[in-house]
Amino acid sequence: MIRSWFGWLVGKGDNKVDRRNDVAPAAFDVGQRDLDPLTGALRWDRFMTMLDVEQAQAPGVLLLIDLSTRTGQVDATASARDENLPWLAQAIRQAIRGDDLLAHVSGYRFAVLLRGAPLHLGEAISSRILESVDDTIFMTADGIAELEMSIGGVSFDGRARRDVVAAATAHLDQARQSGKPTIIQ
C-alpha cells in the first residue's frame, strides 16, 4: 500500500509508466496579428489553420459556443457588443486549460479547441464554461443581462480526417433545438 501511494506521489502508476514524461502539445506561434483586437482570442482563419494541424497530429475536442440564440436580452448595437465580448471571452478563457485554443468566430460565437482531450474532459470543460459565463455579470443599457448559451462539440482522433467544424455545428444546432445546453459526441 505504501509503495503504490508513493508511486502515485512521484508520478508512477501501477503499470510503472512515468506520467511526468507525457509530452505537452507543441505550442503554436501566435503573433499580435493572429488575435482579434477586441476579444484577445484567435482570429477564425488562424484558428482553422491550427485546427487542421492539430487534427492531423493528435486527438482532441472542438467546442462551438453560441450566444446568439439569446442576444435579444443583450443590446445588439455594436457598442454594446464591443463592451460585452471581452468579458465573454474572459469568462470562457477562465474555464479552459492553458494550452487550449480560443477563437472568436463572429458575433457572440466562439470556438474552443481542447488539445489532446478525450470526450469526457470535453464534457467537463463545457460545463465549466457554462458556469463561468453564468457567473459573469454583463451590463447593458437596460441593466444586467443573463446570457444563455448552447455548446456543440465533437471529439476527434489524430487518425481519421473529417469535417469537425460541420459536425460541431450540427451538434450546436441540435442543442439549440432540444433545449439542452450542451451536446458533444
JOFEN-V622717 format. One record per residue. RES is the residue in three letters. PSI is psi in radians with two decimals (NA if undefined). D_CENTER is the distance of its C-alpha to the mean C-alpha in Angstrom with 2 decimals. Layout:
BEGIN
RES&PSI&D_CENTER, RES&PSI&D_CENTER
END
This chain:
BEGIN
MET&-0.78&38.89, ILE&-0.67&38.96, ARG&-0.75&38.22, SER&-0.61&35.04, TRP&-0.75&33.88, PHE&-0.67&34.67, GLY&-0.71&32.87, TRP&-0.74&29.71, LEU&-0.71&30.21, VAL&0.01&30.62, GLY&0.27&27.79, LYS&2.24&29.93, GLY&-3.00&29.57, ASP&-0.47&32.42, ASN&0.22&32.23, LYS&0.46&32.79, VAL&2.25&29.64, ASP&1.83&28.58, ARG&-0.31&24.86, ARG&-0.29&25.05, ASN&0.05&25.51, ASP&2.29&22.09, VAL&2.23&21.04, ALA&2.62&17.84, PRO&2.52&16.03, ALA&2.43&17.88, ALA&2.48&16.70, PHE&2.56&16.41, ASP&1.98&18.92, VAL&2.16&17.40, GLY&3.04&20.05, GLN&-0.61&20.46, ARG&-0.20&20.91, ASP&-0.14&17.45, LEU&2.53&15.89, ASP&2.15&16.02, PRO&-0.44&18.82, LEU&-0.80&17.89, THR&-0.36&14.29, GLY&0.04&14.27, ALA&2.91&11.10, LEU&2.58&11.88, ARG&2.63&14.10, TRP&-0.73&13.24, ASP&-0.68&16.19, ARG&-0.67&15.40, PHE&-0.76&11.83, MET&-0.66&13.66, THR&-0.79&16.19, MET&-0.65&13.91, LEU&-0.76&12.30, ASP&-0.75&15.96, VAL&-0.81&17.01, GLU&-0.71&14.43, GLN&-0.56&15.10, ALA&-0.35&18.77, GLN&-0.64&18.68, ALA&2.85&16.53, PRO&2.92&14.61, GLY&-3.03&10.89, VAL&2.33&8.36, LEU&2.21&6.87, LEU&2.35&5.12, LEU&2.22&7.06, ILE&2.16&7.51, ASP&2.21&11.19, LEU&0.01&13.56, SER&-0.27&16.49, THR&-0.37&18.08, ARG&0.41&19.21, THR&-0.11&19.85, GLY&-0.52&23.51, GLN&-0.33&23.17, VAL&2.31&21.74, ASP&2.15&24.29, ALA&0.03&23.50, THR&2.73&25.52, ALA&-0.66&24.10, SER&-0.71&25.05, ALA&-0.71&23.30, ARG&-0.72&20.07, ASP&-0.50&20.48, GLU&-0.63&20.93, ASN&-0.60&17.98, LEU&-0.73&15.19, PRO&-0.65&15.32, TRP&-0.69&15.18, LEU&-0.80&12.23, ALA&-0.71&10.25, GLN&-0.68&11.71, ALA&-0.72&10.88, ILE&-0.76&7.08, ARG&-0.62&7.93, GLN&-0.37&10.27, ALA&-0.21&8.20, ILE&2.93&6.30, ARG&2.86&8.94, GLY&-0.55&11.08, ASP&0.10&10.90, ASP&2.79&7.23, LEU&2.35&6.94, LEU&2.31&5.96, ALA&2.53&8.37, HIS&2.03&10.57, VAL&-1.11&11.92, SER&2.74&14.80, GLY&-2.17&16.09, TYR&0.29&13.64, ARG&2.34&11.04, PHE&2.79&7.72, ALA&2.53&5.61, VAL&2.28&2.75, LEU&1.98&5.42, LEU&1.70&6.20, ARG&2.16&9.73, GLY&0.20&12.57, ALA&2.41&10.99, PRO&2.97&13.23, LEU&-0.80&12.68, HIS&-0.58&13.66, LEU&-0.64&11.13, GLY&-0.69&8.29, GLU&-0.71&10.41, ALA&-0.74&10.93, ILE&-0.61&7.53, SER&-0.63&7.13, SER&-0.71&10.58, ARG&-0.66&9.97, ILE&-0.80&7.71, LEU&-0.77&10.69, GLU&-0.74&13.13, SER&-0.76&12.03, VAL&-0.65&12.27, ASP&-0.58&15.39, ASP&-0.18&16.88, THR&2.39&16.60, ILE&2.13&19.82, PHE&2.00&19.82, MET&2.37&23.39, THR&3.11&25.02, ALA&-0.46&28.68, ASP&-0.02&29.19, GLY&-2.67&27.71, ILE&2.27&24.56, ALA&2.34&22.10, GLU&2.07&20.10, LEU&2.25&16.94, GLU&2.49&16.10, MET&2.81&12.95, SER&2.53&12.09, ILE&2.22&9.13, GLY&2.44&10.11, GLY&2.91&9.03, VAL&2.42&11.20, SER&2.65&12.04, PHE&2.73&14.28, ASP&2.92&16.86, GLY&-0.10&18.35, ARG&-0.86&21.54, ALA&2.23&21.10, ARG&2.23&20.11, ARG&2.93&18.94, ASP&1.59&17.25, VAL&-0.48&13.75, VAL&-0.76&12.86, ALA&-0.71&15.90, ALA&-0.74&15.15, ALA&-0.66&11.67, THR&-0.72&13.59, ALA&-0.72&16.35, HIS&-0.60&14.39, LEU&-0.76&13.06, ASP&-0.70&16.75, GLN&-0.70&17.90, ALA&-0.73&15.88, ARG&-0.80&17.44, GLN&-0.62&20.85, SER&-0.26&20.95, GLY&0.00&19.88, LYS&2.53&17.39, PRO&-0.46&14.17, THR&2.37&12.16, ILE&2.05&13.29, ILE&2.27&11.87, GLN&NA&14.56
END
